[in-house]
């Protein structure tokens, strides 16, 4: 069974930084896209950043210039580096992998930006 586990969330002050990790286990065939989503209470889940198997990246406008998505070559592991964090970034962050067999989601990790 495929499992995705996020880590690295926590409480950080405005302007601070965090690095989120997503580690996948199990058999995932033909990975197309790895991505990070976030969801705040009462809000819709939104795509924050994604990276394709070829290395192309895409970012939400709110993340451009502050967040960086990357992947670990040879492993089903990828990251979200978040800099210059704002209170509006507070949300549960979920990692996702799109593979040949379908979509796989992690359980989420809480990021809270507050002074």
Secondary structure, 3 states (H helix, E strand, C coil): CCEEEEECCEEECCCCCEEEEEEEECCCCCCCEEEEEEECCCCCCEEEEEEECCCCEEECCCCCCCEEEEECCCCCEEEEEECCCCHHHCEEEEEEEEECCEEEEECCEEEEECC
